[in-house]
Amino acid sequence: MDRFKINFELKELEQVALWGQKPSQSIHWFGLTDGLLWIDVGEQTIYEYTKEAQSYFEEPNLKYVDYQISRFLEDFSFLFQYIGESIPKELYDNVEDFDNKLERWWDVHEKDPDELFDYFVDTDYVGLIEWLNFKHTMDSGHLTGCQYMSFFRCKDKIKIIWVSNYEMESGNSIWTSPNGMIEISYGEFVEGVQAFFQRFYMAMDKQVEDAVNKNWECVSLDKERLIIENKERKEEFNQAISFLTKPQTHTDWDNVMRLYEKMNSEIGELPASS
């Protein structure tokens, strides 16, 4: 069994969501990526709804996230340039406890949690939080009950961490696996991404071919542009994957570690949160 596998299922052309209202509807490459998405991590599944959630949303057959998969592709591939970097081992060993340390830091600065983000951005601390929140974490905030997924590589290992605090009125999560962490080999992660790339673009080649051959009647579709964009998108994602296999350094880790040590020093006198 693959320990990291991105799964998807594109919708038939007759089922994809069209843009606009009749009689001015249109479709394009992004719209043709409409489908289901879920991710297997070890023995757990991210983006899988519970039975209770399906009933809650009155969607009894909606087992997985349903939206344009290109949105996931764009958000995920943006992180590759940073995921490919090997982070310092001290940070890697403590990423699960990082949020807890930030909470303890609030007490040091006596800041309201809602003001914490602006406070850090406006001070020297920005170097400490930006590598974590902007370069290694995908928030999927456009989804109800969004799950924050973070990816941290240290040499030949990578940790994948996912968190969702969204609850239904019952107090239960909408996800079968709202929170979790898995550590796998970095090579296995890269292979999972490459396999997804191959399967997705094979499916999109067929989706585009079918769209070009279809009579859309009153629905607007620039078929010539569609063929060109499919090629461009494939090249862009393939280039993004190269950041995983041939990583470059984008982060000033000396500065990050200086700030991390500063944070640890400031919270050192405080008792650990229960």
Secondary structure as GFF3:
##gff-version 3
##sequence-region A 1 274
A	DSSP	beta_strand	4	10	.	.	.	ID=ss1
A	DSSP	alpha_helix	29	32	.	.	.	ID=ss2
A	DSSP	beta_strand	34	41	.	.	.	ID=ss3
A	DSSP	beta_strand	44	46	.	.	.	ID=ss4
A	DSSP	alpha_helix	51	56	.	.	.	ID=ss5
A	DSSP	beta_strand	65	68	.	.	.	ID=ss6
A	DSSP	alpha_helix	69	78	.	.	.	ID=ss7
A	DSSP	alpha_helix	80	83	.	.	.	ID=ss8
A	DSSP	alpha_helix	89	92	.	.	.	ID=ss9
A	DSSP	three_ten_helix	95	97	.	.	.	ID=ss10
A	DSSP	alpha_helix	98	109	.	.	.	ID=ss11
A	DSSP	alpha_helix	113	121	.	.	.	ID=ss12
A	DSSP	alpha_helix	126	133	.	.	.	ID=ss13
A	DSSP	beta_strand	137	138	.	.	.	ID=ss14
A	DSSP	beta_strand	148	154	.	.	.	ID=ss15
A	DSSP	beta_strand	157	163	.	.	.	ID=ss16
A	DSSP	beta_strand	180	185	.	.	.	ID=ss17
A	DSSP	alpha_helix	186	213	.	.	.	ID=ss18
A	DSSP	alpha_helix	223	245	.	.	.	ID=ss19
A	DSSP	alpha_helix	253	267	.	.	.	ID=ss20
###
